């Protein structure tokens, strides 16, 4: 059996004049549920730490949308999002809330 190399996932480009906020990806939602199940099923905190470590290692792309257009989704590199977030003054805890992101960018 011959193994084939997978093509890299194509990422989108962000428009510099548009305000974006981060969306929860299916990957993040699944890992959250798995983490909660492991935590409350008696397996313990050590297994939960392993799951969190795997999540942090695996995530390299994030989903973003322009504020006011939730149906439009862009897949970008996490490093590009982190740069955009720092450049526009968006804090880590509010990056998923479109109204707060818009207020932060306009006040920055």
Protein Blocks (a to p, Z undefined) as FASTA:
>chain_A
ZZddddddddddddfkbccdddddfklmmmmmmmmmmmmnonojklmmmmmmmmmmmpmb
dcdddehiambccdddfklmmmmmmmnopafklmmmmklmmmmmmmZZ
